[in-house]
């Protein structure tokens, strides 16, 4: 369950009923927009400026728990495909690196 409490409860009275909604699945909430934690200018669906502690699993599309029919492939064919890929090197833009705390750009 999630509980949200503002330090100044009146500051959200105009938009809280409109933006935060109960989800279709029990014990869920839905927010249509960007969410920022320790930032008032999130530029993605969720931006956390600081450490995050997860007490459970984080699923990602590359996670093997989200896949089925995993099987070996023809190595020679895959190496041929790799030789056709465009490989690049890059530097992060300074403004992005500083916001994300990246020192080696």
N, C-alpha and C positions, 0 to 999 in steps of 0.2 A: 504494500500500500504506500502511496505517496501522500505527503502532507506538505503544503506550501503555506508559509506565513510571511507576510511582508512586514518589515519593520514599521512601515507607515501604511496600514491597511487601506486607507482611503485613496492612496495613489493609484490603485489598480481598479477602482470601482467602475470606471467607464468601459474597460475592455475585458475584464476577467470573465464575464459571463459569455461574451461573444467568442473569444479566442480559445479558452480552455473548455473542453467538452469531455463527457464520459465516453470511453471507447466502447466498441461493440463487444469486446471481450471483457468478462468480469475483471474488476480491479485494475482497469487501465484508464488513462486519460490521454486526450489527443489535443495537440496544439498545432494550429495551422499557421506556420510562420517559422522564423528563426529563433533559436534559444541560445542565450549567452550566459555563461557562468563566469563570474569575475570579469565580464566585459559588457558594455552597453552597445557594442557595435558588432554583433556576430555577422560574418559574411558567408556562413555555411548553415546547414540545417541545425547543427549543434557545434558550438565552439566552447571549449573549456580552457580557460587560461589559468593554468596551475595543474597540480597533480590530481589524478582521478584514482579512486580506489574502487575496484569492482569485486563484489562479494558474490561470485558466480561466474558464468561463462560469457565470453564475448564471441559471438558468431560472426564470421567474415566469409564472403563468397569463396575464398581460397581454402577455407577450413575443411579438412577431410570429413568432418562430421556432417557436412552439408551435401556430400556427394555420394553417388552410388555407381556401380559398374566400373570401379577403378581397375585398370588392367595395364599391363606392360605394352609398350609400343615398339615399333621397329626403329632402333637407334639410328641406323644409317639414313632412313627417311627423315627423321627429326633433325639430324645434323645438316642434311641438304636444305631443309627449311630454314634453319638458323643462318646458313650462309646467304640467304635471300633477305634477311632482316636488315633494317637500317639501325645501326648501333650508334649512339651518340654519347658525348660527355657534356656536362652542363655545370653552371654555377647558379646558385640561388640568387635571386634579386636581393640586394641588401635590405630593402624595406620588409620583405617577407622573412628573411633570416632573422632580423632583429625582433620582430613580433613573435616568431616561433621559438626564439632562444637558440637558434642554430649558430654555432661559432665557426665551424669549418664549412664555408660555403662552396 
